[in-house]
């Protein structure tokens, strides 16, 4: 991965964040709807809570891995021309 690939990665992160946000809002609206059973409301709340953990744990890890990959790529390319 190179620095020029960073734009696509940032765009992907924004899109994933937007989709997760829309999913959480939709689950909140369904849970607030009258006429659903308690079990359905509990299931919706559990799904919303599980979705809310993705941005705080997995996206941070993904960003860290990609940034480290970019740094390693730059370092390896800078030392690649030393022997010639």
N, CA, C and O atoms as a CHARMM CRD file, in Angstrom:
* protein
*
  336
    1    1 UNK  N      0.83900  -1.17200   0.00000 PROA 1      0.00000
    2    1 UNK  CA     0.00000   0.00000   0.00000 PROA 1      0.00000
    3    1 UNK  C      0.88800   1.23900   0.00000 PROA 1      0.00000
    4    1 UNK  O      1.90500   1.29500   0.69200 PROA 1      0.00000
    5    2 UNK  N      0.48900   2.21500  -0.77600 PROA 2      0.00000
    6    2 UNK  CA     1.24800   3.44400  -0.86900 PROA 2      0.00000
    7    2 UNK  C      0.39900   4.61000  -0.37100 PROA 2      0.00000
    8    2 UNK  O     -0.79500   4.46300  -0.11000 PROA 2      0.00000
    9    3 UNK  N      1.02900   5.74800  -0.24800 PROA 3      0.00000
   10    3 UNK  CA     0.32300   6.92400   0.26200 PROA 3      0.00000
   11    3 UNK  C     -0.79000   7.33700  -0.68100 PROA 3      0.00000
   12    3 UNK  O     -1.81100   7.85100  -0.22400 PROA 3      0.00000
   13    4 UNK  N     -0.63100   7.13100  -1.98100 PROA 4      0.00000
   14    4 UNK  CA    -1.68400   7.52300  -2.92300 PROA 4      0.00000
   15    4 UNK  C     -2.93300   6.65500  -2.76700 PROA 4      0.00000
   16    4 UNK  O     -4.01100   7.04600  -3.21600 PROA 4      0.00000
   17    5 UNK  N     -2.80500   5.49000  -2.14100 PROA 5      0.00000
   18    5 UNK  CA    -3.95100   4.61700  -1.89100 PROA 5      0.00000
   19    5 UNK  C     -4.75100   5.05100  -0.66900 PROA 5      0.00000
   20    5 UNK  O     -5.80300   4.48100  -0.38100 PROA 5      0.00000
   21    6 UNK  N     -4.27000   6.03600   0.03500 PROA 6      0.00000
   22    6 UNK  CA    -4.91000   6.47500   1.26800 PROA 6      0.00000
   23    6 UNK  C     -6.28800   7.08300   1.01700 PROA 6      0.00000
   24    6 UNK  O     -7.18400   6.94400   1.84900 PROA 6      0.00000
   25    7 UNK  N     -6.46800   7.75600  -0.12200 PROA 7      0.00000
   26    7 UNK  CA    -7.75300   8.38400  -0.42700 PROA 7      0.00000
   27    7 UNK  C     -8.87900   7.35300  -0.47800 PROA 7      0.00000
   28    7 UNK  O     -9.94100   7.56300   0.10700 PROA 7      0.00000
   29    8 UNK  N     -8.65200   6.25700  -1.16800 PROA 8      0.00000
   30    8 UNK  CA    -9.66900   5.21600  -1.25600 PROA 8      0.00000
   31    8 UNK  C     -9.97400   4.58800   0.08700 PROA 8      0.00000
   32    8 UNK  O    -11.11900   4.24000   0.37500 PROA 8      0.00000
   33    9 UNK  N     -8.94100   4.44200   0.91400 PROA 9      0.00000
   34    9 UNK  CA    -9.14900   3.86600   2.24100 PROA 9      0.00000
   35    9 UNK  C     -9.97800   4.79400   3.12500 PROA 9      0.00000
   36    9 UNK  O    -10.88000   4.34600   3.83200 PROA 9      0.00000
   37   10 UNK  N     -9.66900   6.08300   3.08100 PROA 10     0.00000
   38   10 UNK  CA   -10.43400   7.05100   3.88500 PROA 10     0.00000
   39   10 UNK  C    -11.87700   7.10100   3.40700 PROA 10     0.00000
   40   10 UNK  O    -12.79800   7.17400   4.22100 PROA 10     0.00000
   41   11 UNK  N    -12.08200   7.06200   2.10300 PROA 11     0.00000
   42   11 UNK  CA   -13.43700   7.05400   1.56500 PROA 11     0.00000
   43   11 UNK  C    -14.20100   5.82000   2.01600 PROA 11     0.00000
   44   11 UNK  O    -15.38200   5.90900   2.34900 PROA 11     0.00000
   45   12 UNK  N    -13.53400   4.66400   2.03000 PROA 12     0.00000
   46   12 UNK  CA   -14.17600   3.44200   2.49600 PROA 12     0.00000
   47   12 UNK  C    -14.55800   3.54600   3.97700 PROA 12     0.00000
   48   12 UNK  O    -15.63800   3.10700   4.37300 PROA 12     0.00000
   49   13 UNK  N    -13.66500   4.13100   4.80000 PROA 13     0.00000
   50   13 UNK  CA   -13.97300   4.28700   6.21700 PROA 13     0.00000
   51   13 UNK  C    -15.17500   5.19400   6.43500 PROA 13     0.00000
   52   13 UNK  O    -16.01900   4.91300   7.28600 PROA 13     0.00000
   53   14 UNK  N    -15.25500   6.27000   5.67900 PROA 14     0.00000
   54   14 UNK  CA   -16.39100   7.18500   5.80000 PROA 14     0.00000
   55   14 UNK  C    -17.68400   6.48400   5.41600 PROA 14     0.00000
   56   14 UNK  O    -18.69700   6.63100   6.09900 PROA 14     0.00000
   57   15 UNK  N    -17.65600   5.72500   4.33200 PROA 15     0.00000
   58   15 UNK  CA   -18.85700   5.00900   3.90400 PROA 15     0.00000
   59   15 UNK  C    -19.28400   3.95300   4.91800 PROA 15     0.00000
   60   15 UNK  O    -20.47400   3.80600   5.19600 PROA 15     0.00000
   61   16 UNK  N    -18.32600   3.21900   5.47100 PROA 16     0.00000
   62   16 UNK  CA   -18.65800   2.21800   6.48500 PROA 16     0.00000
   63   16 UNK  C    -19.24100   2.89900   7.72900 PROA 16     0.00000
   64   16 UNK  O    -20.21300   2.41600   8.30900 PROA 16     0.00000
   65   17 UNK  N    -18.64300   4.01400   8.12900 PROA 17     0.00000
   66   17 UNK  CA   -19.16700   4.75900   9.28100 PROA 17     0.00000
   67   17 UNK  C    -20.58000   5.25700   9.04100 PROA 17     0.00000
   68   17 UNK  O    -21.42000   5.20200   9.93900 PROA 17     0.00000
   69   18 UNK  N    -20.84700   5.74100   7.83700 PROA 18     0.00000
   70   18 UNK  CA   -22.20000   6.20900   7.52100 PROA 18     0.00000
   71   18 UNK  C    -23.19900   5.05700   7.54100 PROA 18     0.00000
   72   18 UNK  O    -24.30400   5.19900   8.06500 PROA 18     0.00000
   73   19 UNK  N    -22.81300   3.92200   6.97200 PROA 19     0.00000
   74   19 UNK  CA   -23.72100   2.76700   6.97000 PROA 19     0.00000
   75   19 UNK  C    -24.01000   2.26900   8.38300 PROA 19     0.00000
   76   19 UNK  O    -25.14500   1.91100   8.69900 PROA 19     0.00000
   77   20 UNK  N    -22.99300   2.24900   9.22100 PROA 20     0.00000
   78   20 UNK  CA   -23.20500   1.81900  10.60600 PROA 20     0.00000
   79   20 UNK  C    -24.11000   2.80800  11.33100 PROA 20     0.00000
   80   20 UNK  O    -24.98700   2.40100  12.09300 PROA 20     0.00000
   81   21 UNK  N    -23.90500   4.09900  11.09900 PROA 21     0.00000
   82   21 UNK  CA   -24.75000   5.11500  11.72200 PROA 21     0.00000
   83   21 UNK  C    -26.20000   4.99800  11.29000 PROA 21     0.00000
   84   21 UNK  O    -27.10800   5.08400  12.11600 PROA 21     0.00000
   85   22 UNK  N    -26.41700   4.80100   9.99500 PROA 22     0.00000
   86   22 UNK  CA   -27.78800   4.63000   9.50100 PROA 22     0.00000
   87   22 UNK  C    -28.40200   3.36100  10.06900 PROA 22     0.00000
   88   22 UNK  O    -29.58600   3.34700  10.40700 PROA 22     0.00000
   89   23 UNK  N    -27.62500   2.30800  10.17800 PROA 23     0.00000
   90   23 UNK  CA   -28.13300   1.06500  10.75800 PROA 23     0.00000
   91   23 UNK  C    -28.54000   1.23400  12.21000 PROA 23     0.00000
   92   23 UNK  O    -29.57400   0.71500  12.63100 PROA 23     0.00000
   93   24 UNK  N    -27.73700   1.95300  12.97700 PROA 24     0.00000
   94   24 UNK  CA   -28.07100   2.17800  14.39000 PROA 24     0.00000
   95   24 UNK  C    -29.32400   3.03300  14.51300 PROA 24     0.00000
   96   24 UNK  O    -30.18900   2.74400  15.34000 PROA 24     0.00000
   97   25 UNK  N    -29.43600   4.08800  13.69800 PROA 25     0.00000
   98   25 UNK  CA   -30.63700   4.92600  13.73800 PROA 25     0.00000
   99   25 UNK  C    -31.88800   4.14900  13.33700 PROA 25     0.00000
  100   25 UNK  O    -32.95200   4.33100  13.92900 PROA 25     0.00000
  101   26 UNK  N    -31.76000   3.29000  12.34100 PROA 26     0.00000
  102   26 UNK  CA   -32.90200   2.48100  11.91300 PROA 26     0.00000
  103   26 UNK  C    -33.33000   1.51400  13.00400 PROA 26     0.00000
  104   26 UNK  O    -34.52400   1.34000  13.24800 PROA 26     0.00000
  105   27 UNK  N    -32.36300   0.88300  13.66100 PROA 27     0.00000
  106   27 UNK  CA   -32.71600  -0.02900  14.75200 PROA 27     0.00000
  107   27 UNK  C    -33.36100   0.72500  15.90400 PROA 27     0.00000
  108   27 UNK  O    -34.27000   0.19700  16.54300 PROA 27     0.00000
  109   28 UNK  N    -32.91600   1.94700  16.18700 PROA 28     0.00000
  110   28 UNK  CA   -33.55000   2.76300  17.23500 PROA 28     0.00000
  111   28 UNK  C    -35.00200   3.07100  16.89600 PROA 28     0.00000
  112   28 UNK  O    -35.87500   3.00800  17.76200 PROA 28     0.00000
  113   29 UNK  N    -35.25700   3.40500  15.63700 PROA 29     0.00000
  114   29 UNK  CA   -36.63400   3.71900  15.21500 PROA 29     0.00000
  115   29 UNK  C    -37.52700   2.48900  15.31400 PROA 29     0.00000
  116   29 UNK  O    -38.67400   2.58800  15.75100 PROA 29     0.00000
  117   30 UNK  N    -37.00500   1.32200  14.90700 PROA 30     0.00000
  118   30 UNK  CA   -37.79700   0.10600  15.02300 PROA 30     0.00000
  119   30 UNK  C    -38.06400  -0.25200  16.47600 PROA 30     0.00000
  120   30 UNK  O    -39.15700  -0.71300  16.80400 PROA 30     0.00000
  121   31 UNK  N    -37.09100  -0.04900  17.34800 PROA 31     0.00000
  122   31 UNK  CA   -37.27400  -0.38200  18.76300 PROA 31     0.00000
  123   31 UNK  C    -38.28400   0.55400  19.42200 PROA 31     0.00000
  124   31 UNK  O    -38.96600   0.15600  20.36600 PROA 31     0.00000
  125   32 UNK  N    -38.38800   1.79200  18.93500 PROA 32     0.00000
  126   32 UNK  CA   -39.31600   2.75400  19.51600 PROA 32     0.00000
  127   32 UNK  C    -40.73600   2.59700  18.97300 PROA 32     0.00000
  128   32 UNK  O    -41.65800   3.24300  19.47100 PROA 32     0.00000
  129   33 UNK  N    -40.92300   1.75700  17.96700 PROA 33     0.00000
  130   33 UNK  CA   -42.23700   1.56400  17.36800 PROA 33     0.00000
  131   33 UNK  C    -43.14700   0.81400  18.32400 PROA 33     0.00000
  132   33 UNK  O    -42.75800  -0.19400  18.91400 PROA 33     0.00000
  133   34 UNK  N    -44.35100   1.31400  18.46700 PROA 34     0.00000
  134   34 UNK  CA   -45.31100   0.59000  19.30400 PROA 34     0.00000
  135   34 UNK  C    -45.87400  -0.57400  18.49500 PROA 34     0.00000
  136   34 UNK  O    -45.96800  -0.50600  17.26900 PROA 34     0.00000
  137   35 UNK  N    -46.23500  -1.60800  19.17300 PROA 35     0.00000
  138   35 UNK  CA   -46.78900  -2.77100  18.50100 PROA 35     0.00000
  139   35 UNK  C    -45.79400  -3.90600  18.35300 PROA 35     0.00000
  140   35 UNK  O    -46.14000  -4.94300  17.78800 PROA 35     0.00000
  141   36 UNK  N    -44.57400  -3.74800  18.83900 PROA 36     0.00000
  142   36 UNK  CA   -43.63700  -4.86300  18.78000 PROA 36     0.00000
  143   36 UNK  C    -43.56600  -5.50800  20.16100 PROA 36     0.00000
  144   36 UNK  O    -43.81200  -4.86100  21.17900 PROA 36     0.00000
  145   37 UNK  N    -43.23500  -6.75700  20.17600 PROA 37     0.00000
  146   37 UNK  CA   -43.18600  -7.47400  21.44900 PROA 37     0.00000
  147   37 UNK  C    -41.93100  -7.09500  22.22800 PROA 37     0.00000
  148   37 UNK  O    -41.01200  -6.47300  21.69600 PROA 37     0.00000
  149   38 UNK  N    -41.91600  -7.48000  23.48400 PROA 38     0.00000
  150   38 UNK  CA   -40.76200  -7.20100  24.33400 PROA 38     0.00000
  151   38 UNK  C    -39.53100  -7.95100  23.83200 PROA 38     0.00000
  152   38 UNK  O    -38.41700  -7.42800  23.86900 PROA 38     0.00000
  153   39 UNK  N    -39.74000  -9.17100  23.36700 PROA 39     0.00000
  154   39 UNK  CA   -38.60800  -9.94600  22.84800 PROA 39     0.00000
  155   39 UNK  C    -38.02000  -9.27900  21.61000 PROA 39     0.00000
  156   39 UNK  O    -36.80000  -9.25200  21.44100 PROA 39     0.00000
  157   40 UNK  N    -38.87200  -8.74100  20.74500 PROA 40     0.00000
  158   40 UNK  CA   -38.38300  -8.05900  19.54300 PROA 40     0.00000
  159   40 UNK  C    -37.63100  -6.78400  19.92000 PROA 40     0.00000
  160   40 UNK  O    -36.58900  -6.48000  19.33900 PROA 40     0.00000
  161   41 UNK  N    -38.16000  -6.04100  20.89000 PROA 41     0.00000
  162   41 UNK  CA   -37.49200  -4.81400  21.33000 PROA 41     0.00000
  163   41 UNK  C    -36.13700  -5.13400  21.95300 PROA 41     0.00000
  164   41 UNK  O    -35.16600  -4.40800  21.73900 PROA 41     0.00000
  165   42 UNK  N    -36.07000  -6.21900  22.72200 PROA 42     0.00000
  166   42 UNK  CA   -34.80400  -6.63200  23.32400 PROA 42     0.00000
  167   42 UNK  C    -33.80100  -7.03900  22.24600 PROA 42     0.00000
  168   42 UNK  O    -32.62400  -6.68900  22.32700 PROA 42     0.00000
  169   43 UNK  N    -34.26500  -7.77200  21.24300 PROA 43     0.00000
  170   43 UNK  CA   -33.38500  -8.18500  20.15000 PROA 43     0.00000
  171   43 UNK  C    -32.87000  -6.97700  19.37100 PROA 43     0.00000
  172   43 UNK  O    -31.69600  -6.93000  19.00300 PROA 43     0.00000
  173   44 UNK  N    -33.73800  -6.00600  19.12100 PROA 44     0.00000
  174   44 UNK  CA   -33.31600  -4.79500  18.41300 PROA 44     0.00000
  175   44 UNK  C    -32.29300  -4.00700  19.22200 PROA 44     0.00000
  176   44 UNK  O    -31.31600  -3.50200  18.66900 PROA 44     0.00000
  177   45 UNK  N    -32.51500  -3.90200  20.52500 PROA 45     0.00000
  178   45 UNK  CA   -31.56300  -3.18700  21.37900 PROA 45     0.00000
  179   45 UNK  C    -30.21900  -3.91200  21.44500 PROA 45     0.00000
  180   45 UNK  O    -29.16800  -3.27100  21.44400 PROA 45     0.00000
  181   46 UNK  N    -30.25000  -5.24000  21.50200 PROA 46     0.00000
  182   46 UNK  CA   -28.99800  -6.00300  21.50300 PROA 46     0.00000
  183   46 UNK  C    -28.24000  -5.83100  20.18400 PROA 46     0.00000
  184   46 UNK  O    -27.01600  -5.69900  20.18200 PROA 46     0.00000
  185   47 UNK  N    -28.96400  -5.83100  19.07200 PROA 47     0.00000
  186   47 UNK  CA   -28.32500  -5.63500  17.76400 PROA 47     0.00000
  187   47 UNK  C    -27.73300  -4.23700  17.67600 PROA 47     0.00000
  188   47 UNK  O    -26.63000  -4.06200  17.15700 PROA 47     0.00000
  189   48 UNK  N    -28.45000  -3.24800  18.17400 PROA 48     0.00000
  190   48 UNK  CA   -27.94100  -1.87200  18.16200 PROA 48     0.00000
  191   48 UNK  C    -26.67900  -1.74700  19.00000 PROA 48     0.00000
  192   48 UNK  O    -25.72000  -1.09300  18.59100 PROA 48     0.00000
  193   49 UNK  N    -26.67600  -2.36800  20.16100 PROA 49     0.00000
  194   49 UNK  CA   -25.48600  -2.32800  21.02500 PROA 49     0.00000
  195   49 UNK  C    -24.29400  -3.03100  20.37600 PROA 49     0.00000
  196   49 UNK  O    -23.15800  -2.57400  20.50100 PROA 49     0.00000
  197   50 UNK  N    -24.55400  -4.13700  19.68500 PROA 50     0.00000
  198   50 UNK  CA   -23.46700  -4.85200  18.99600 PROA 50     0.00000
  199   50 UNK  C    -22.91900  -4.01900  17.84100 PROA 50     0.00000
  200   50 UNK  O    -21.70900  -3.99800  17.61400 PROA 50     0.00000
  201   51 UNK  N    -23.78900  -3.33900  17.11500 PROA 51     0.00000
  202   51 UNK  CA   -23.33600  -2.47700  16.01800 PROA 51     0.00000
  203   51 UNK  C    -22.55100  -1.28200  16.53200 PROA 51     0.00000
  204   51 UNK  O    -21.61800  -0.82300  15.87300 PROA 51     0.00000
  205   52 UNK  N    -22.91500  -0.77900  17.68700 PROA 52     0.00000
  206   52 UNK  CA   -22.25200   0.40200  18.23500 PROA 52     0.00000
  207   52 UNK  C    -20.81200   0.10200  18.64000 PROA 52     0.00000
  208   52 UNK  O    -20.00500   1.02700  18.73400 PROA 52     0.00000
  209   53 UNK  N    -20.46700  -1.15500  18.88200 PROA 53     0.00000
  210   53 UNK  CA   -19.10400  -1.51500  19.26700 PROA 53     0.00000
  211   53 UNK  C    -18.14800  -1.54600  18.07700 PROA 53     0.00000
  212   53 UNK  O    -16.93600  -1.44100  18.27100 PROA 53     0.00000
  213   54 UNK  N    -18.65000  -1.68400  16.86800 PROA 54     0.00000
  214   54 UNK  CA   -17.78300  -1.78800  15.68600 PROA 54     0.00000
  215   54 UNK  C    -16.91500  -0.54700  15.50000 PROA 54     0.00000
  216   54 UNK  O    -15.70400  -0.69100  15.33700 PROA 54     0.00000
  217   55 UNK  N    -17.47100   0.66600  15.51600 PROA 55     0.00000
  218   55 UNK  CA   -16.60400   1.83500  15.30300 PROA 55     0.00000
  219   55 UNK  C    -15.56800   2.03700  16.39800 PROA 55     0.00000
  220   55 UNK  O    -14.47400   2.53600  16.13100 PROA 55     0.00000
  221   56 UNK  N    -15.89400   1.66200  17.61000 PROA 56     0.00000
  222   56 UNK  CA   -14.96200   1.92400  18.70900 PROA 56     0.00000
  223   56 UNK  C    -13.86000   0.88100  18.82600 PROA 56     0.00000
  224   56 UNK  O    -12.84000   1.14900  19.46100 PROA 56     0.00000
  225   57 UNK  N    -14.02800  -0.29500  18.23900 PROA 57     0.00000
  226   57 UNK  CA   -12.99700  -1.32100  18.36800 PROA 57     0.00000
  227   57 UNK  C    -12.39100  -1.71100  17.01800 PROA 57     0.00000
  228   57 UNK  O    -11.17900  -1.59400  16.83300 PROA 57     0.00000
  229   58 UNK  N    -13.20400  -2.16600  16.08400 PROA 58     0.00000
  230   58 UNK  CA   -12.68500  -2.74000  14.84800 PROA 58     0.00000
  231   58 UNK  C    -12.17800  -1.69500  13.87300 PROA 58     0.00000
  232   58 UNK  O    -11.16300  -1.92100  13.21400 PROA 58     0.00000
  233   59 UNK  N    -12.85600  -0.55000  13.75900 PROA 59     0.00000
  234   59 UNK  CA   -12.38500   0.46800  12.82300 PROA 59     0.00000
  235   59 UNK  C    -11.06200   1.06800  13.27300 PROA 59     0.00000
  236   59 UNK  O    -10.20900   1.39000  12.44600 PROA 59     0.00000
  237   60 UNK  N    -10.88900   1.21900  14.57900 PROA 60     0.00000
  238   60 UNK  CA    -9.61900   1.73100  15.10000 PROA 60     0.00000
  239   60 UNK  C     -8.48800   0.75800  14.77800 PROA 60     0.00000
  240   60 UNK  O     -7.40200   1.17700  14.37700 PROA 60     0.00000
  241   61 UNK  N     -8.73600  -0.52300  14.94900 PROA 61     0.00000
  242   61 UNK  CA    -7.73000  -1.53200  14.63000 PROA 61     0.00000
  243   61 UNK  C     -7.41100  -1.54500  13.13800 PROA 61     0.00000
  244   61 UNK  O     -6.24700  -1.65800  12.75500 PROA 61     0.00000
  245   62 UNK  N     -8.42000  -1.43000  12.30600 PROA 62     0.00000
  246   62 UNK  CA    -8.21600  -1.41400  10.86200 PROA 62     0.00000
  247   62 UNK  C     -7.39200  -0.20500  10.43300 PROA 62     0.00000
  248   62 UNK  O     -6.48200  -0.33600   9.61400 PROA 62     0.00000
  249   63 UNK  N     -7.69800   0.95600  10.97100 PROA 63     0.00000
  250   63 UNK  CA    -6.93400   2.16500  10.64600 PROA 63     0.00000
  251   63 UNK  C     -5.47900   2.01100  11.08000 PROA 63     0.00000
  252   63 UNK  O     -4.57000   2.38800  10.34000 PROA 63     0.00000
  253   64 UNK  N     -5.25200   1.46800  12.26000 PROA 64     0.00000
  254   64 UNK  CA    -3.89400   1.27000  12.75700 PROA 64     0.00000
  255   64 UNK  C     -3.10500   0.33700  11.84400 PROA 64     0.00000
  256   64 UNK  O     -1.94600   0.61200  11.53400 PROA 64     0.00000
  257   65 UNK  N     -3.71100  -0.74600  11.41500 PROA 65     0.00000
  258   65 UNK  CA    -3.03400  -1.70300  10.54700 PROA 65     0.00000
  259   65 UNK  C     -2.69600  -1.07600   9.19800 PROA 65     0.00000
  260   65 UNK  O     -1.60100  -1.28600   8.67600 PROA 65     0.00000
  261   66 UNK  N     -3.62000  -0.31300   8.63300 PROA 66     0.00000
  262   66 UNK  CA    -3.35900   0.31700   7.33400 PROA 66     0.00000
  263   66 UNK  C     -2.26500   1.36500   7.45100 PROA 66     0.00000
  264   66 UNK  O     -1.39300   1.43200   6.58500 PROA 66     0.00000
  265   67 UNK  N     -2.28400   2.17700   8.48700 PROA 67     0.00000
  266   67 UNK  CA    -1.24800   3.19200   8.67800 PROA 67     0.00000
  267   67 UNK  C      0.11700   2.52200   8.85600 PROA 67     0.00000
  268   67 UNK  O      1.10800   2.98100   8.28700 PROA 67     0.00000
  269   68 UNK  N      0.17600   1.45600   9.63100 PROA 68     0.00000
  270   68 UNK  CA     1.44300   0.73000   9.79100 PROA 68     0.00000
  271   68 UNK  C      1.90700   0.11600   8.47300 PROA 68     0.00000
  272   68 UNK  O      3.10400   0.08800   8.18900 PROA 68     0.00000
  273   69 UNK  N      0.97500  -0.37000   7.67400 PROA 69     0.00000
  274   69 UNK  CA     1.32900  -0.90500   6.36000 PROA 69     0.00000
  275   69 UNK  C      1.91300   0.16500   5.44500 PROA 69     0.00000
  276   69 UNK  O      2.87000  -0.09200   4.71400 PROA 69     0.00000
  277   70 UNK  N      1.34300   1.35500   5.48700 PROA 70     0.00000
  278   70 UNK  CA     1.86900   2.46000   4.67900 PROA 70     0.00000
  279   70 UNK  C      3.26700   2.83900   5.14500 PROA 70     0.00000
  280   70 UNK  O      4.16300   3.04800   4.32700 PROA 70     0.00000
  281   71 UNK  N      3.45400   2.92800   6.45500 PROA 71     0.00000
  282   71 UNK  CA     4.77200   3.27500   6.99500 PROA 71     0.00000
  283   71 UNK  C      5.80400   2.21700   6.61600 PROA 71     0.00000
  284   71 UNK  O      6.91600   2.55200   6.20800 PROA 71     0.00000
  285   72 UNK  N      5.44100   0.94600   6.75000 PROA 72     0.00000
  286   72 UNK  CA     6.37600  -0.12200   6.38500 PROA 72     0.00000
  287   72 UNK  C      6.70000  -0.08800   4.89700 PROA 72     0.00000
  288   72 UNK  O      7.84500  -0.32100   4.50900 PROA 72     0.00000
  289   73 UNK  N      5.71000   0.19800   4.06300 PROA 73     0.00000
  290   73 UNK  CA     5.95100   0.28700   2.63500 PROA 73     0.00000
  291   73 UNK  C      6.90600   1.41400   2.27700 PROA 73     0.00000
  292   73 UNK  O      7.78300   1.24500   1.43100 PROA 73     0.00000
  293   74 UNK  N      6.73600   2.56400   2.92000 PROA 74     0.00000
  294   74 UNK  CA     7.62500   3.70000   2.66000 PROA 74     0.00000
  295   74 UNK  C      9.04300   3.38500   3.12400 PROA 74     0.00000
  296   74 UNK  O     10.00700   3.70100   2.42700 PROA 74     0.00000
  297   75 UNK  N      9.17800   2.76100   4.30000 PROA 75     0.00000
  298   75 UNK  CA    10.50600   2.43500   4.82300 PROA 75     0.00000
  299   75 UNK  C     11.19200   1.39300   3.94700 PROA 75     0.00000
  300   75 UNK  O     12.37500   1.53600   3.64000 PROA 75     0.00000
  301   76 UNK  N     10.48000   0.35900   3.54500 PROA 76     0.00000
  302   76 UNK  CA    11.07300  -0.69700   2.71800 PROA 76     0.00000
  303   76 UNK  C     11.49000  -0.13300   1.35600 PROA 76     0.00000
  304   76 UNK  O     12.55300  -0.48300   0.84200 PROA 76     0.00000
  305   77 UNK  N     10.66300   0.73300   0.77200 PROA 77     0.00000
  306   77 UNK  CA    11.02600   1.31500  -0.51700 PROA 77     0.00000
  307   77 UNK  C     12.22600   2.25700  -0.39100 PROA 77     0.00000
  308   77 UNK  O     13.03100   2.36000  -1.31700 PROA 77     0.00000
  309   78 UNK  N     12.34700   2.93600   0.73600 PROA 78     0.00000
  310   78 UNK  CA    13.48100   3.84900   0.88900 PROA 78     0.00000
  311   78 UNK  C     14.79400   3.07700   1.05100 PROA 78     0.00000
  312   78 UNK  O     15.83900   3.55600   0.61000 PROA 78     0.00000
  313   79 UNK  N     14.76300   1.90400   1.66800 PROA 79     0.00000
  314   79 UNK  CA    15.96100   1.09100   1.79900 PROA 79     0.00000
  315   79 UNK  C     16.18800   0.16900   0.61000 PROA 79     0.00000
  316   79 UNK  O     17.25800  -0.42800   0.49000 PROA 79     0.00000
  317   80 UNK  N     15.21700   0.04500  -0.25400 PROA 80     0.00000
  318   80 UNK  CA    15.32000  -0.85200  -1.40300 PROA 80     0.00000
  319   80 UNK  C     16.36600  -0.40900  -2.40900 PROA 80     0.00000
  320   80 UNK  O     16.95400  -1.25700  -3.08000 PROA 80     0.00000
  321   81 UNK  N     16.61500   0.86400  -2.53900 PROA 81     0.00000
  322   81 UNK  CA    17.56200   1.35700  -3.52500 PROA 81     0.00000
  323   81 UNK  C     18.97600   1.49200  -2.98700 PROA 81     0.00000
  324   81 UNK  O     19.85200   1.94000  -3.72700 PROA 81     0.00000
  325   82 UNK  N     19.24600   1.12700  -1.73700 PROA 82     0.00000
  326   82 UNK  CA    20.55400   1.30600  -1.11800 PROA 82     0.00000
  327   82 UNK  C     21.60000   0.35800  -1.69600 PROA 82     0.00000
  328   82 UNK  O     22.76400   0.74200  -1.81000 PROA 82     0.00000
  329   83 UNK  N     21.23200  -0.85300  -2.06000 PROA 83     0.00000
  330   83 UNK  CA    22.20300  -1.84300  -2.49400 PROA 83     0.00000
  331   83 UNK  C     22.61300  -1.70600  -3.95300 PROA 83     0.00000
  332   83 UNK  O     23.53700  -2.40000  -4.37800 PROA 83     0.00000
  333   84 UNK  N     21.99600  -0.87500  -4.71500 PROA 84     0.00000
  334   84 UNK  CA    22.28600  -0.78200  -6.16000 PROA 84     0.00000
  335   84 UNK  C     23.09600   0.40000  -6.50100 PROA 84     0.00000
  336   84 UNK  O     23.41700   0.61100  -7.67100 PROA 84     0.00000
